[in-house]
Amino acid sequence: MNAHTVWGYTGWAYIWTIAFTGMRPPGEMFGLQRGFSSPNWPQSEPDRALREEVLQRYEKMPAIRVRYQTYTDDRRQVLAAPKYDSWRTLVIPLFLHEMHQALLASHRSPWAFVSMTGKPLLSTNFDDQYWFPIRDGAPERPARPRYERWARPAIPAVEEMAGEDIYRLRHWHKALLDEPGADVARVAIEGRMGHELPGVEGVYSEVTVGMEERIVEYLQGVWEKEVVGAGLWVAPFPMSLPDDLLDEAPPLFSGLPVLE
């Protein structure tokens, strides 16, 4: 709720995406592009060989492709491989897929998550402007002349997250999959986190379609029981932009240089 107050629907989707995918903030989250998000991928996968391989596998399971992280190198914004070269595909539950559909329909940026002003997140002071008010709360902010969007109600602190980095949400995702009732194979959990299993187990284990289907089923169940079923507040979908705006589709990819 705090994220929605601070940052609108983008903030709402940002928090839930980390919590239900385990993607690494900030790099992988900042670097998620429209073309690698579930409403477009795998049909939009630029690597032809990979596209042919994954089209059938993920035909009925929405998925995100973690292909890049983004950061600043010598004062220029660049794309680079994720940490440890952990390229991976993350199946996601239906509720998160629908969340991303609504999010991408609300803006035209090639980035899945944009700043409060519609810019790349890499250009923000994320902790001070976003995470700290979300985590620690903030006093009411009255409207300024000609700046109505400046107004914001008081935000309560989230006591359970006091002093925590946003990375803690990634840890929560790992713990969620480790729950006894999750019944998710270890190789699937570690692969989802971008880790490799050591030793013989890592050599001979692989993530199967059945394992991914189990992850989707389990995560959807957690959402339906612990959020919707518990009567917690759920943000309304944002207004979609007109389909015929500028008479062209938004860009799928940013065009930033890739740092090899």
N, C-alpha and C positions, 0 to 999 in steps of 0.2 A: 504493500500500500504506500509506503514512504517513497519507493522508487517511482511510482505512478504520480505522486504529488510533486516530486522534484523534477521529473523527466518525462512525464506523460506515458503513453502506451509503449514507447520504445524502452523506457526504464523497466516497466512491468515485464515485457518480453525478455529483456536482457537478464534480469535476475533469474527468471524461471528457466531460461536456456542454460545458464551455468549449472543450476541445481539439477536439471534433468538430462544433461549431456556430459557434464564433467569437463567441458572445454576449458582451456587455460585462459584466464584473464591476466593481463589485458591483451596480449599478442594475438591469440587465436580468435578471441571475440572481436577485437577491433578489426581483424583481417578477414572476417567472414564476408564474402561478397554475394550479391544477389544470385549469381550463377551457380554458386555452390550451396545454396539454401534449398530446403526440401520442396518448395513450390516449383522450382525449376530443374533441380538436379534429380536424376542423372541425365536427362535428355540434353542438358546444357553442358555436359562434361566436354571440355575441349580436346582431351586426349582420346582419339578415335578408338584405339585398342581397348582402353579402359571402359569407354562408353559402351562398346559392344559387350563387354564382359559383365557390366553391372546392370544394364537395362532390364534384363529378365529377372535378376535376383531381387531388385528393389522396385519391381513393377507395382507391388501391392503393399510395400512397406516404405513410408516416407523416410528419407535419410538426408543427413547433412554430410558434405565432404569437407574434411579438415585438410585443406591444401596449403594454406599460407598463414603466416602471422605477419603483422606489419609493425614496423618501428622506424625510428629516424636514424639514418646513417649519414654522417657528415652534413647534417642540417637538411637532408632531403628525405622525404617519405618513400620507403621501399617495401616490397614484398620479399619474404624469405621463407624458407622451409620452417615448419613448426619445430619446436624443441625436440632434440634427438632425432630429427628427420621422421617424426612420428605421423606421417600421412595416414589418414584412416577415415573410414566411413562410420558414421554414427546413426543407427536407426533411432527414430524418435516416435513417441506416442502420438496418437491422433490429435490430442488437445494442443500439443506444442506445434504440430504441423499447421493446424488451423490458426494458431496464434501468429505464426510466421506469414501465413497467407494474408492475414489482416494487416500485419506490420508492413509488408512489402507493397501492399496496395495503397498505403497511406503516404508514400513518398516516392520519389523518382531517382534516388541516389543508387549508385552501384553497390554501396555498402548496405549490409543488412541492418546494422545499428548505426544511427547517426546522432550527432550532438543535438542539444536543444535548439540550435540555430540551423540544423540540417547539414552540418559540416562533418568531415571525418573525425572520429573520436581521438585520433592521434594528435590532433591540434588542441586538445583540451587539457586542462589541469584536472584530471579525472578525480583524484582523491579529494581535493578541496571543493570542487564544484559539484560533484555527484556523490561519491561514496560516503564521505563524512556526514553530509546532511541526511543521507538515507539511513546510515547506521546510528549516528549520534543525535539525530533530531536537529531542529532549528526553530527559532522564534518566528512568529507571524511576520510576514513581509507585506506591508500595505502597497497599494498601487501608486505608481508615480505618474505625474502628468505626461501624457502621450506614450506611456509604457504600461499599459494595462496588464500585459503578460507578466510583469514583474511581481504582481500580487500573488501571495501564496499563504495558505493557512499555516498555523503552527504545526510543527512535525514532531511527534513523540520519539524519544530514543528507543531503540530496540535493545533491551537489556541483555538478551541472550547473545548478542553480537558485540558487546562492549569491547573495544580495543582490537577487534578481529579484522584481519585483512579480508577483502572480498574473495580471495583465494579459498577461504574457508568453505564457501559454497561448493567448490570442486571436491573438497574433502568429504562434505556431506553426501555428495553423489556416490562416492566410493563406499562410504558406510552404508548407504541405502541398499546398494547392490550386494553388500556383504551380509545383510540381514538373513537369518536362517530361513525365513519364509520366502525369500526372493528366489531361491533355487536357480541361481545363475552360475554357469561354469566359470571357474577361475580364469581360464584363458580368455573368455569373452569379457570379463571385468577388466583385466589388465590391458587387453587390446583396446578397450573403450577409453581407458585412461591414457593411452599413448605409451604404455610400458611393454617391455618384452619379458616373457617368462624365462627364467634362467635354466640352464642345464638341458637335460634330455626332455623334460616336460615341454620346454619352449620349442624344441626342435620338432617334436612329433604331434603337438597339439595344434588345432586350427579352429577358427570360429565358424560354426555351421549356421545355415539358415534357421534351423530349429532353435539354436541358442539366441539368435537375434529376435526371432518371433517371441521367445519367452521374455526377453528384455522389454519389448514393446508392450506386451500384455501386462507385465508386472508394473511398469511405470504408469501406464494408463490407469491401472487399478489403484495405485497410490494416490494419484490425482483425484480420482472419483470418490475415494473413501476419505482421504485426509483433508482435502480442500473443498470440493463441491459437497460431498456428503456431510462434512462437518459444518456446513453453512458459512464458510469463510467468504469474505468479500472477493468478488471476481470482477476485474475491470471490463467495462463494455468495449466492444470492438470500435476502433476509430473509424472515422468517415473515410471511405475510399476516394481516391482521386478519379476524375472522369476517365473512362477508357480511351476517349478520343483526344485527350490532352496532347497538344503539339502533333497529333496524328502520327506518333511513333512510340515504340516500346521503350521503356527505360533501359539503360545499359546494364548488361549482366556482369560486366567486369570493369575494374577501375582504370586499367591502363597504366598503373604504376610500374616502374621498372622492377624486375626481379633480381635480387641479389643472390648470385650463385655461391 
